[in-house]
Amino acid sequence: MISKVSKREWLKQQKGQLNSYKRGDSLRSRPKVSYTEEEEPKDEDYLYCDDCESFYIDECGVHGPPNFIPDTPAPVGVPDRARLTLPPGLVVRKSNIPNAGLGVLNQGQTVPKRAHFGPYEGEVMDRDEAIESGYSWVTYKSRHADEYIDAKRETHSNWMRYVNCARDGEEQNLVAFQYRGGIVYRCCKPIDPGEELLVWYGEDYARNLGITFDYLWDIKSSAKGTSQCYT
């Protein structure tokens, strides 16, 4: 078990190391591209290639377009809607993490590195409601405006609500980050049959949200029974 350190200490670590790219990908290392003021992309328009260890827009110059694995369609509001949206091969079962309750396990083919899931679905909530939920993510809109997506109600969310946070870098296989207004999970290593999907957050995502994210993540991990995450 990795000893618990503050998120702020972690966010100050050097960004050139491989584990930095896994646990939190820094857009400061992306290649410089010239754009006009009108068309300059935002940070959340970039995706990251774990093989090239570089950022790209739309498609990687070496590996092509990203692999987005879609949810199984299910109407909003139906009972157990969240489970019904599971992509083929993924199942909700008892988590491999003690006292974490349910989790998402792979019972299909190996999920490849660079695969993406999402966006995370739920209901838009006000800050006070969302930060007390163990199923909320927050999206950064501007310096003075955030949006909270809460997946507490299974009838109005998708399967991503069941994914637990990783307790250390070894077991982490997903990175959560903001992409074009939503929260997406990227596979940072292959997920073999029988393995549980376990997520950690991206560095730029956490930095933009500051102390709001610190509090939200503590609630999120504690509610899922994984309060010993490497925070």
C-alpha positions in Angstrom: 0.0 0.0 0.0 1.3 3.4 -0.9 1.4 5.8 2.0 -1.2 8.6 1.9 0.0 12.0 0.7 -1.8 15.2 0.0 -3.2 15.6 -3.5 -1.5 19.0 -3.7 1.9 17.3 -3.1 1.1 14.8 -5.8 0.0 17.5 -8.3 3.4 19.3 -7.8 5.4 16.2 -8.9 7.4 16.4 -12.1 5.3 15.6 -15.2 7.9 13.9 -17.3 7.7 10.5 -15.6 5.7 7.6 -16.9 3.6 7.3 -13.8 2.7 11.0 -14.1 1.3 10.3 -17.5 -0.8 7.4 -16.2 -2.1 9.0 -13.0 -2.5 12.5 -14.5 -1.6 13.5 -18.0 -0.2 17.0 -18.2 -1.2 19.1 -21.2 1.9 21.2 -20.6 3.8 18.5 -22.5 1.6 18.5 -25.6 3.2 19.5 -28.9 2.9 23.2 -30.0 0.5 23.8 -32.9 -0.3 27.1 -34.5 -4.0 28.1 -34.5 -5.9 31.3 -35.1 -7.6 32.8 -32.1 -11.0 31.7 -33.3 -10.1 28.0 -33.8 -7.6 27.4 -31.0 -8.6 24.2 -29.2 -9.2 24.0 -25.5 -7.4 21.7 -23.1 -10.4 19.5 -23.0 -10.3 18.9 -26.8 -7.1 16.9 -26.4 -6.7 13.2 -26.1 -3.6 11.3 -24.9 -1.9 8.4 -26.5 -0.3 6.1 -23.9 1.9 4.5 -26.5 3.4 7.7 -28.0 3.2 9.5 -24.7 1.8 12.6 -26.4 -1.4 14.5 -26.9 -3.4 14.8 -30.0 -6.7 16.1 -31.4 -9.1 13.8 -33.3 -6.5 11.2 -34.1 -3.0 10.1 -33.2 -0.5 10.5 -36.0 0.9 7.0 -35.4 -2.1 5.0 -34.1 -5.0 6.7 -35.7 -8.3 7.7 -34.2 -9.2 6.9 -30.6 -11.2 3.8 -29.8 -14.4 4.8 -28.0 -16.4 1.8 -26.7 -20.0 2.8 -26.7 -22.6 2.0 -24.0 -25.4 -0.3 -24.7 -28.4 1.9 -25.5 -31.1 2.1 -22.7 -33.9 4.6 -22.2 -33.4 7.1 -19.3 -35.7 6.4 -16.4 -36.1 2.6 -16.8 -35.4 0.4 -13.7 -31.7 -0.6 -13.4 -30.8 1.6 -16.4 -27.2 1.9 -15.3 -26.5 -1.8 -15.6 -28.4 -2.0 -18.9 -25.9 0.4 -20.4 -22.9 -1.9 -19.8 -20.8 -2.5 -23.0 -20.6 -6.1 -24.1 -18.1 -8.1 -22.0 -18.4 -5.9 -18.9 -20.4 -7.0 -15.8 -21.3 -5.5 -12.4 -20.2 -7.9 -9.7 -18.8 -7.8 -6.1 -15.6 -5.7 -6.2 -12.2 -7.3 -5.6 -11.6 -4.5 -3.2 -12.6 -5.4 0.4 -15.7 -3.4 1.6 -16.1 -1.6 -1.7 -19.4 -3.2 -2.6 -20.0 -3.6 -6.3 -17.5 -3.0 -9.1 -17.2 -3.5 -12.8 -15.3 -6.5 -14.1 -14.2 -7.6 -17.5 -15.6 -11.0 -18.5 -15.1 -10.5 -22.3 -12.0 -10.0 -24.4 -9.1 -8.0 -23.2 -9.9 -4.2 -23.3 -6.9 -2.6 -25.1 -4.8 0.3 -23.9 -6.1 3.5 -25.5 -9.7 2.4 -25.4 -12.1 5.0 -24.0 -15.4 4.8 -22.1 -18.0 7.5 -21.6 -19.1 10.0 -21.1 -20.1 9.5 -17.5 -23.9 10.0 -17.3 -26.1 11.3 -14.5 -28.2 14.3 -13.5 -27.0 17.9 -13.1 -27.0 18.8 -9.5 -26.2 21.8 -7.4 -22.9 21.9 -5.6 -24.2 21.1 -2.1 -26.1 18.0 -3.3 -23.3 16.7 -5.5 -20.4 17.0 -3.1 -22.2 14.8 -0.6 -22.7 12.0 -3.1 -20.3 9.2 -3.8 -21.3 9.2 -7.4 -20.5 12.7 -8.6 -18.0 14.1 -11.0 -17.6 17.8 -11.7 -16.8 19.4 -15.0 -14.9 22.6 -15.3 -16.7 25.3 -17.3 -14.8 28.5 -16.4 -12.9 30.0 -13.5 -16.3 30.9 -11.9 -18.5 28.1 -13.1 -18.5 24.3 -12.6 -21.2 21.7 -13.4 -21.8 18.7 -11.2 -22.9 15.4 -12.7 -24.4 13.0 -10.1 -25.1 9.3 -10.9 -26.7 8.4 -7.6 -30.0 7.4 -9.3 -29.5 4.2 -11.3 -32.4 5.1 -13.5 -30.7 8.2 -14.7 -27.1 7.2 -15.0 -24.9 4.7 -16.8 -22.6 1.8 -15.8 -19.6 4.0 -15.0 -21.2 4.8 -11.6 -20.0 1.4 -10.5 -16.3 1.8 -11.3 -14.2 2.0 -8.1 -11.1 4.1 -7.7 -7.7 2.5 -7.6 -5.8 2.1 -4.3 -2.4 2.4 -5.9 -0.7 2.8 -9.3 -0.2 -0.9 -9.9 -3.9 -1.7 -10.0 -5.0 1.4 -11.8 -6.1 0.8 -15.4 -8.3 3.8 -16.1 -7.7 7.5 -16.2 -10.6 9.9 -15.7 -10.4 13.2 -17.5 -12.6 15.9 -18.9 -13.2 15.7 -22.7 -15.5 18.1 -24.6 -17.7 18.8 -21.7 -18.0 15.3 -20.2 -16.0 12.9 -18.1 -14.3 10.1 -20.0 -12.3 7.1 -18.8 -9.2 6.1 -20.8 -7.5 2.7 -20.5 -3.9 3.3 -19.6 -3.1 -0.4 -19.6 -4.8 -3.5 -21.1 -7.6 -4.9 -18.9 -7.6 -8.7 -19.1 -10.6 -11.0 -18.6 -11.4 -11.3 -14.9 -9.8 -8.0 -14.0 -11.7 -5.1 -12.3 -11.9 -1.7 -13.9 -10.3 0.8 -11.5 -10.0 4.5 -12.1 -7.8 7.4 -11.1 -8.1 11.1 -12.1 -6.1 13.1 -14.6 -3.8 15.8 -13.3 -5.1 18.7 -15.4 -8.6 17.8 -14.5 -7.8 18.0 -10.8 -5.7 21.1 -11.1 -8.5 23.1 -12.9 -11.0 22.3 -10.1 -8.7 22.8 -7.1 -10.1 22.4 -3.6 -13.5 21.6 -5.0 -12.1 18.5 -6.5 -10.2 17.6 -3.4 -13.4 17.5 -1.3 -15.4 15.7 -4.0 -12.9 13.0 -4.5 -12.6 12.3 -0.8 -16.3 11.8 -0.6 -16.4 9.7 -3.7 -13.7 7.3 -2.6 -15.0 7.0 0.9 -18.5 6.3 -0.2 -17.3 3.5 -2.4 -15.3 1.9 0.4 -11.9 2.8 -1.2 -10.8 5.6 1.1 -7.2 4.4 1.1 -6.8 5.4 -2.6 -3.3 6.9 -3.2 -4.4 10.5 -2.6 
